[in-house]
Amino acid sequence: MKLEELPLTILKEFWKGPKDLVSNYDFLKTISVFGGIPRYLEEINPNETPEQNICRLCFNKNGFLLYEFDKIFSDIFSRRGPIYKKIVTQLINGPLSVTEVIDKLKVDKSGSISRYLDDLVNSGFLSEDTIYDLNGKSSKFSKFRIKDNYLRFALNYIEPNKKRILDNNFSFTALESLSLWNTIMGLQFENMILNNKELIIRYLNIDPNSIISSSPYFQRKTTKNKGGCQIDLMITTKNFQIYLIEIKFAVKITSETIEEMKYKLNVLKRPKHYTVHPILVYAGELSPSIMAANLFQLISINDLI
C-alpha cells in the first residue's frame, strides 16, 4: 500500500493553534525537510522554530528521524537496501534518465537498474517524469526525480554527519548554514510544487478535462532544433495553449530568471498555432526588473496556500 503525501493546503493544520501566526517562509522550510508525511509532521512542536524542530528530530542522537532513512529502506527492500540507496544518491542533485543513472553508477547496461527505479517509484520515493509531445503521446525518454523531500535531506545532511551526531560533535543552528542549502532548497521547493501541481491548474483556471499533458519537460539538442532546454512544468491543452512554468525559491529572485525564460521561448520547438503562457511560481522577493519586464504571469506561494 502506497500512501501519498498530504497536499500543501492542509499541512499547516499540524501547527494547531498558532498555525495562522506561522510565516509561509518558516512553513516552507519545515516542509522542505519533512515533506507532506503526516507521521513526521506529528512530531512538530508548534512552539519551536523550524531550526529547533529540525535539530531535535534530525540532528540529535535520540532524534526521531535520525535512523528513519535506514529503517524504511531496510523494512521495504531488506538486504537489497544498499543497492537502492546507491541509486537514489545519484539523484540528490536533480533528475536523471535511466542511462544517466547507469553512467553515474558505472555499471553495465541491463534491465536491473530499470527494475530498481520502478520499485523506488512504486514505493513513493521517486517520481518518473515522462516526456509527452503536444498531442499527448508519451516518448520513450523520461527522467526520475526524488519525490520524498525527507529522503533528499537525509542523504545530503543526516547520513554524512551521523557519526558526528552520535558523538555529539555536530552543531546545527540554521538551515541556511548547511552546505549548498540554497541549491537544495530550490530542488525541495520545486518538488513540493510538482507534487501539488493541481493547485496551479486550479489557480490558472484550466479545465482538467482539456489537459493533454502536465509534467516537467526536457528538450534535447538536435540538428533539428535551436538547442536543449528544461521546463520545470509544462501544461498543454486541447485548445492549443502551452503553459511554461518556472519554479523558483530564493531570498531574491533576480533578472536572470527573465533571460532563462527568453532562452527557453527561443529554443522550444512548438507549433505556431499554440499560444504560450510563461508562468513564474515563486517564493521569495522579486527584483523590480521581473515586475517591469511583464513577461510572466506571477504566482506567489501565498496564492496557492
Secondary structure, DSSP 8 states (H G I E B T S, - for coil): -------GGGGGGGG-GGGGGS-HHHHHHHHHHHTT-HHHHTT--TTS-HHHHHHHHHSSTT-TTTTHHHHHHHHHHGGGHHHHHHHHHTTTTS-B-HHHHHHHHT----HHHHHHHHHHHHTTSEEEEEEE-TTS-EEEEEEEEE--HHHHHIIIIIGGGHHHHHTT------GGGSTTHHHHHHHHHHHHHHHTHHHHHHHTT--GGGEEEEEEEEE---TTSS--EEEEEEEEETTSEEEEEEEEEEEEE-THHHHHHHHHHHH----TTSEEEEEEEEEEEE-HHHHHHT-SEEEEHHHH-
